[in-house]
């Protein structure tokens, strides 16, 4: 790994360099008032200025800031955590602060922090560090998932969003997905998509995380067993446009993996919803809708006419199609939209007309 502390560029005045060096020295003082003042000033210096972030790291502030996360002083812990959060906004520093031991300390704060705000800031710091793919598995291995799920389910509105941001980013790793499922992530996530009013603004965030979790079998089982299908269909029917798109992605992953999940869908209701969506959906959503229909349509009887209607809506074809010939529509749509016949073959092989 590159030693980021020695590769930062940017010219600071001799005064700024001396000032930051003095603050780093104060972080290691035996006097709590000096520690608090230094951590607070470094937090402010790193809040908006990327050049300051690089300088603070270059002069060695990361390790003493990390040490202060274990402080028994509530204010010091908060200032040090927030200062590290601000440093983590720099792309080059995301790996460097982890190398210095940030993840374990931040997870400790997330689990046992001395107040609610410091826990929320710890979650934000993990979300920023998780932007770097190499950090995602390390965050899961450090034990961050249970306290993040606890914050997701029982935190303040801001805390729930902070936890969701971190969980979404680390849920790209299959091992983290399994840990999230075992830790009970599905319960609050299904709760969010079941809340029709969505006053906390968690619907899209929950749908995005669920989209990652149902990509593995344990996630699909937990989602179905947790009663997720009914609220998922409600989102498709009455949710905001972005939420509908995310929900369709979840349904696609459920239906594409196993016939037992397809059999759990209320087929006529689902097909009606998807067909109505096709009239107004954006191109990407239409693509998803098409695939969802290819995976659910075969369980219905006498669907030739319905299928032709649906695919005409997708393609806006003005030509009259041969009555009862969905193969013709599929082939025309695939060749026009995707330049190949593989999708048509997939569709026709999944349907029994």
C-alpha positions as CSV (number, residue, x, y, z in Angstrom):
1,X,0.0,0.0,0.0
2,X,1.2,3.5,-0.8
3,X,2.3,5.5,2.2
4,X,-0.2,8.4,1.7
5,X,1.3,10.4,4.6
6,X,4.4,11.1,2.6
7,X,2.8,11.8,-0.8
8,X,0.5,14.7,-0.1
9,X,1.1,17.8,-2.3
10,X,0.1,21.4,-1.7
11,X,2.0,24.4,-0.3
12,X,1.0,25.8,3.1
13,X,2.5,28.8,4.7
14,X,5.1,28.3,7.4
15,X,2.5,29.7,9.9
16,X,-0.1,27.1,9.0
17,X,2.4,24.3,9.2
18,X,3.6,25.5,12.6
19,X,0.0,25.9,13.8
20,X,-1.0,22.4,12.8
21,X,2.1,20.9,14.3
22,X,1.3,22.7,17.6
23,X,-2.2,21.3,17.5
24,X,-1.0,17.7,17.0
25,X,1.4,18.2,19.9
26,X,-1.6,19.4,22.1
27,X,-3.6,16.3,21.1
28,X,-1.0,14.2,23.0
29,X,-1.0,16.5,26.1
30,X,-2.0,15.2,29.5
31,X,-4.4,18.1,29.9
32,X,-7.9,17.4,28.7
33,X,-8.6,21.1,28.0
34,X,-5.7,21.2,25.6
35,X,-6.8,18.0,23.9
36,X,-10.3,19.3,23.5
37,X,-9.2,22.6,22.1
38,X,-6.8,21.0,19.6
39,X,-9.3,18.4,18.4
40,X,-11.9,21.1,17.9
41,X,-9.6,23.3,15.9
42,X,-8.4,20.4,13.7
43,X,-12.1,19.5,13.1
44,X,-12.8,23.0,11.9
45,X,-9.6,23.1,9.7
46,X,-10.5,19.8,8.1
47,X,-14.2,20.7,7.6
48,X,-14.1,22.2,4.1
49,X,-10.5,22.5,3.0
50,X,-9.0,19.5,1.3
51,X,-5.5,21.0,1.4
52,X,-5.8,21.3,5.2
53,X,-6.9,17.7,5.4
54,X,-3.7,16.6,3.6
55,X,-1.5,18.8,5.8
56,X,-3.1,17.5,9.0
57,X,-2.5,13.9,8.0
58,X,1.1,14.7,6.8
59,X,2.1,16.1,10.2
60,X,0.8,13.0,12.0
61,X,-2.6,14.0,13.5
62,X,-4.4,10.8,12.6
63,X,-2.9,8.5,15.2
64,X,-3.4,10.8,18.2
65,X,-7.0,11.7,17.0
66,X,-7.7,8.0,16.8
67,X,-6.4,7.5,20.3
68,X,-8.7,10.2,21.6
69,X,-11.7,8.2,20.4
70,X,-11.2,6.1,23.5
71,X,-11.3,9.1,25.7
72,X,-13.7,9.1,28.7
73,X,-14.4,12.7,28.1
74,X,-17.6,13.1,26.1
75,X,-16.6,16.4,24.4
76,X,-13.1,15.1,23.4
77,X,-14.5,11.9,22.0
78,X,-17.0,13.9,19.9
79,X,-14.5,16.4,18.6
80,X,-11.9,13.7,17.7
81,X,-14.6,11.6,15.9
82,X,-15.8,14.5,13.9
83,X,-12.3,15.5,13.0
84,X,-11.6,12.0,11.7
85,X,-14.9,12.1,9.8
86,X,-13.8,15.3,8.1
87,X,-10.4,13.9,7.2
88,X,-12.1,10.8,5.7
89,X,-13.7,13.1,3.1
90,X,-10.3,13.2,1.3
91,X,-10.1,10.4,-1.2
92,X,-6.4,9.6,-0.7
93,X,-6.9,9.6,3.1
94,X,-9.6,6.9,3.2
95,X,-7.0,4.1,3.1
96,X,-4.4,5.9,5.1
97,X,-6.6,6.6,8.2
98,X,-7.6,2.9,8.1
99,X,-4.0,1.9,8.1
100,X,-3.6,4.0,11.2
101,X,-6.3,2.0,13.0
102,X,-9.3,4.1,12.4
103,X,-11.9,1.4,11.7
104,X,-11.6,-0.4,15.0
105,X,-11.7,2.8,17.0
106,X,-14.7,4.2,15.1
107,X,-16.6,0.9,15.5
108,X,-15.8,1.2,19.3
109,X,-17.4,4.7,19.3
110,X,-20.3,3.5,17.3
111,X,-21.0,0.7,19.8
112,X,-20.2,2.4,23.1
113,X,-20.0,6.1,22.3
114,X,-20.7,8.5,25.1
115,X,-23.6,10.2,23.4
116,X,-26.0,9.9,20.5
117,X,-24.3,12.4,18.3
118,X,-20.9,10.8,18.5
119,X,-22.4,7.5,17.4
120,X,-24.1,9.1,14.5
121,X,-20.8,10.8,13.4
122,X,-19.1,7.4,13.7
123,X,-21.6,6.0,11.3
124,X,-21.0,8.8,8.9
125,X,-17.2,8.2,9.1
126,X,-17.7,4.6,8.3
127,X,-19.9,5.5,5.3
128,X,-17.2,7.7,4.0
129,X,-14.4,5.1,4.6
130,X,-16.6,2.5,2.9
131,X,-16.4,4.4,-0.4
132,X,-13.0,2.7,-0.8
133,X,-13.7,-0.9,-1.8
134,X,-10.7,-2.3,0.2
135,X,-12.2,-0.9,3.4
136,X,-15.7,-2.5,3.0
137,X,-14.7,-6.0,4.2
138,X,-12.6,-4.5,6.9
139,X,-15.5,-2.6,8.3
140,X,-17.6,-5.7,8.4
141,X,-14.8,-7.7,10.0
142,X,-14.4,-5.1,12.7
143,X,-17.9,-5.7,14.0
144,X,-19.6,-2.6,12.6
145,X,-22.7,-4.3,11.4
146,X,-24.6,-5.0,14.6
147,X,-24.3,-1.5,16.0
148,X,-25.1,0.0,12.6
149,X,-28.3,-2.1,12.5
150,X,-29.2,-1.0,16.0
151,X,-28.8,2.6,14.9
152,X,-30.8,1.9,11.8
153,X,-33.7,0.5,13.8
154,X,-33.7,2.7,16.9
155,X,-31.7,5.9,16.1
156,X,-32.9,9.4,15.4
157,X,-34.0,10.2,11.9
158,X,-30.5,11.5,11.1
159,X,-28.9,8.4,12.8
160,X,-31.1,6.1,10.7
161,X,-30.0,7.8,7.5
162,X,-26.3,7.7,8.6
163,X,-26.5,4.0,9.4
164,X,-28.3,3.2,6.1
165,X,-25.5,5.0,4.1
166,X,-22.8,2.9,5.8
167,X,-24.8,-0.4,5.5
168,X,-25.6,0.2,1.8
169,X,-21.9,0.7,0.9
170,X,-20.6,-2.3,2.8
171,X,-23.5,-4.5,1.6
172,X,-21.7,-4.8,-1.8
173,X,-19.6,-7.6,-0.1
174,X,-21.3,-11.0,0.1
175,X,-19.8,-11.8,3.5
176,X,-21.2,-8.5,4.8
177,X,-24.6,-9.3,3.4
178,X,-24.7,-12.6,5.3
179,X,-23.6,-10.8,8.5
180,X,-26.3,-8.2,8.0
181,X,-29.0,-10.8,7.5
182,X,-27.9,-12.7,10.6
183,X,-27.8,-9.5,12.6
184,X,-31.5,-8.9,11.8
185,X,-31.2,-6.1,9.1
186,X,-34.4,-7.3,7.3
187,X,-36.7,-6.4,10.1
188,X,-36.1,-2.6,10.1
189,X,-35.7,-2.5,6.3
190,X,-39.1,-4.2,5.7
191,X,-40.5,-1.9,8.3
192,X,-39.3,1.1,6.3
193,X,-40.9,0.0,3.0
194,X,-44.1,-0.9,4.9
195,X,-44.4,2.7,6.1
196,X,-46.7,4.4,3.5
197,X,-46.1,7.9,4.8
198,X,-42.3,7.6,4.8
199,X,-42.0,10.6,7.1
200,X,-38.3,9.8,7.9
201,X,-37.3,9.6,4.2
202,X,-36.0,6.0,4.5
203,X,-37.9,4.3,1.7
204,X,-35.4,4.6,-1.1
205,X,-32.5,3.9,1.3
206,X,-34.1,0.7,2.5
207,X,-35.0,-0.4,-1.0
208,X,-31.4,0.2,-2.1
209,X,-30.0,-2.0,0.7
210,X,-32.6,-4.7,0.1
211,X,-31.6,-4.8,-3.5
212,X,-28.1,-5.8,-2.4
213,X,-29.3,-8.3,0.2
214,X,-31.7,-10.2,-2.0
215,X,-28.9,-10.9,-4.4
216,X,-28.0,-13.9,-2.2
217,X,-30.2,-16.8,-1.2
218,X,-30.1,-16.0,2.5
219,X,-31.4,-12.6,1.8
220,X,-34.2,-13.8,-0.4
221,X,-35.4,-16.3,2.3
222,X,-35.2,-13.6,5.0
223,X,-37.1,-11.1,2.9
224,X,-39.9,-13.5,2.1
225,X,-40.1,-14.9,5.6
226,X,-40.2,-11.4,7.0
227,X,-43.3,-10.5,5.0
228,X,-41.6,-8.3,2.5
229,X,-43.5,-9.1,-0.7
230,X,-46.8,-7.3,0.1
231,X,-45.2,-4.0,1.0
232,X,-42.8,-4.4,-2.0
233,X,-45.8,-4.6,-4.3
234,X,-47.4,-1.6,-2.6
235,X,-44.2,0.4,-3.3
236,X,-44.5,-0.5,-7.0
237,X,-48.1,0.5,-7.1
238,X,-48.1,3.8,-5.2
239,X,-44.5,4.7,-4.4
240,X,-42.4,7.5,-5.9
241,X,-40.8,6.8,-9.3
242,X,-37.3,6.1,-7.9
243,X,-38.7,3.7,-5.3
244,X,-40.7,1.9,-8.0
245,X,-37.5,1.3,-9.9
246,X,-35.7,0.0,-6.9
247,X,-38.6,-2.2,-6.0
248,X,-38.7,-3.7,-9.5
249,X,-35.0,-4.6,-9.2
250,X,-35.8,-6.5,-5.9
251,X,-38.7,-8.4,-7.5
252,X,-36.5,-9.3,-10.5
253,X,-33.9,-10.8,-8.2
254,X,-36.5,-12.7,-6.3
255,X,-38.2,-14.1,-9.4
256,X,-35.2,-14.8,-11.5
257,X,-33.6,-17.1,-8.9
258,X,-36.2,-19.6,-8.0
259,X,-39.7,-20.7,-9.0
260,X,-40.8,-20.9,-5.4
261,X,-40.5,-17.1,-5.1
262,X,-42.4,-16.5,-8.3
263,X,-45.2,-18.7,-7.0
264,X,-45.6,-16.4,-4.0
265,X,-46.3,-13.4,-6.1
266,X,-50.0,-12.5,-6.6
267,X,-49.6,-12.9,-10.3
268,X,-52.6,-11.0,-11.7
269,X,-52.0,-8.0,-9.4
270,X,-48.3,-7.9,-10.2
271,X,-48.8,-8.1,-13.9
272,X,-51.4,-5.3,-13.8
273,X,-49.0,-3.1,-11.9
274,X,-46.1,-3.7,-14.2
275,X,-48.2,-3.2,-17.3
276,X,-49.4,0.2,-16.0
277,X,-45.8,1.2,-15.1
278,X,-44.7,0.5,-18.6
279,X,-46.9,3.4,-19.9
280,X,-44.9,6.1,-18.1
281,X,-41.7,4.5,-17.0
282,X,-38.3,5.8,-18.1
283,X,-36.2,3.6,-20.4
284,X,-34.2,1.9,-17.7
285,X,-37.3,1.1,-15.7
286,X,-39.1,-0.2,-18.8
287,X,-36.1,-2.6,-19.3
288,X,-36.6,-3.9,-15.7
289,X,-40.4,-4.1,-16.1
290,X,-39.9,-6.2,-19.3
291,X,-37.7,-8.7,-17.5
292,X,-40.1,-8.9,-14.5
293,X,-42.9,-9.8,-16.8
294,X,-40.9,-12.4,-18.6
295,X,-40.4,-14.1,-15.2
296,X,-44.0,-13.9,-14.0
297,X,-46.1,-14.1,-17.1
298,X,-45.6,-17.9,-17.6
299,X,-47.6,-18.7,-14.4
300,X,-50.8,-17.2,-15.9
301,X,-53.2,-18.9,-18.2
302,X,-54.4,-17.4,-21.5
303,X,-51.8,-14.6,-21.5
304,X,-51.2,-14.2,-25.2
305,X,-53.4,-11.2,-25.6
306,X,-52.2,-9.6,-22.4
307,X,-48.6,-10.1,-23.3
308,X,-49.0,-8.5,-26.7
309,X,-50.7,-5.5,-25.1
310,X,-47.9,-5.2,-22.6
311,X,-45.1,-5.4,-25.1
312,X,-46.8,-2.9,-27.4
313,X,-46.9,-0.5,-24.5
314,X,-43.2,-1.0,-23.9
315,X,-42.3,-0.4,-27.5
316,X,-44.9,2.0,-28.6
317,X,-45.2,0.0,-31.8
318,X,-47.7,1.5,-34.1
319,X,-47.9,-1.5,-36.4
320,X,-50.6,-4.0,-35.9
321,X,-49.2,-7.2,-34.6
322,X,-50.5,-10.6,-35.6
323,X,-53.3,-11.5,-33.2
324,X,-52.1,-14.0,-30.6
325,X,-48.4,-13.8,-31.7
326,X,-46.4,-12.5,-28.7
327,X,-43.3,-14.0,-30.4
328,X,-43.6,-11.4,-33.1
329,X,-43.7,-8.5,-30.6
330,X,-40.9,-9.8,-28.5
331,X,-38.6,-10.2,-31.5
332,X,-39.4,-6.7,-32.8
333,X,-38.9,-5.1,-29.4
334,X,-35.6,-6.9,-28.8
335,X,-34.2,-6.1,-32.2
336,X,-35.2,-2.5,-31.9
337,X,-34.1,-1.9,-28.4
338,X,-31.2,-4.2,-27.8
339,X,-29.9,-5.4,-31.2
340,X,-30.1,-9.1,-30.6
341,X,-32.3,-12.1,-30.1
342,X,-30.9,-13.4,-26.7
343,X,-33.6,-11.6,-24.8
344,X,-36.3,-12.9,-27.1
345,X,-35.0,-16.4,-26.6
346,X,-35.0,-15.9,-22.8
347,X,-38.5,-14.6,-22.9
348,X,-40.0,-17.2,-25.1
349,X,-38.3,-20.0,-23.3
350,X,-39.9,-18.9,-20.0
351,X,-43.4,-18.6,-21.4
352,X,-45.8,-21.4,-22.5
353,X,-48.3,-20.0,-24.9
